[in-house]
Amino acid sequence: MADLTDYADREQAWVKHWMLRKYLERLILKVGTKWKRFVYIAGFAGPWGSKTENLSDTSFGIAIEVMRSCQGKLAERARSIPMRAAFFEKDRRRSARLMQYAKEHSTESLSIEAYHANFMDQIDAISDELRDDDFAFILLDPKGYKEMAPGRLAPVLRKRGVEVLINVMWDFMNRFWSTEQAPVLDDIFGADRHERCSKENLEHDASRLYAERLRNAAGVNGGRLYAATFPVQHPTKSRTHYFLVYATHASIGLLTFDEVAEATWHEQALTKARTAVRLQSAGADLFGGDVHDVKYERPVNRAALRDAWLEMMPAAGDSITVTQDVMAGLLERCGCVTSDLQSAAMRLIEDGVIVNSSIDRSVQRRRTKNAVVLKNQELLRRLR
């Protein structure tokens, strides 16, 4: 298994891979009890910038490691699920390396195939080949961004048993937002992107807009698509390097991704602190020095979160049953994490604006973090 020392000068990839590992494990252990086969697809597999001989510091290397581990854990539960991995890469030299990797690591229970092909040219065929009883996780991590127009991704977005994680290269896009690259960005964000995205909150608005366009491209064929984003920051600067966009047809999937996202905020802060120590060491031990714990800061618009709750209960006496679907919709709209929404609801309760009608005051007093418990589908009612 690769560690942070294998990611010197590309620590943002460590954060991305950390998140991928944590989410993929939770996903496979859940769907592995319900679906007939799990399929992992890397659309732009690379490998890119790997510093390990066994490619353990690549997204596909991590995915294969997690898939094998999950097969073992599922076996302990008397559950066996076949798995398949498919890697696509249009560069001949890199695809040859992928093919060698696939040959060396493929097994009967986890078959691996590598293709010298452009994923986008094959997207219709890939969608058609996925069976109705397959659950597929697709990672799209291109070096550029021209391929990531939501309309072009529609064939896989419309499949019910498909989740997609997309790396959107925001640092590049931000530079070209108002340049001659505009036609390409119009395909990605829409021709009305300037009207939809404010200069003051460009990144936030653009990421929400991209998620919205993914939902629109998916339509309703596979059921309602949920989509959320996570900003991966530059390891040494106070700006976003790229944002990861996650899309799923299950609200519980979005809530699970959100839990991993919140943990990733903390890991990202630790990684930035360790990177600073490494750079300050100037030739000393790589990532030397002590970094025990750090506080991380996330931009949270508390007024917007308060308004989001109240808009579902516009007038005194109105109520809302808070289900997983409701919470997932709020996450999409607000671009936050679940704990932010829980805190906002808690403050509204403390201020006497709303009440949880499903519990009595003694239970409410014992709750220090969560205003509602989603599995209980509790009722919030507006008082004033």
Disulfide bonds with the S-S distance in Angstrom:
none
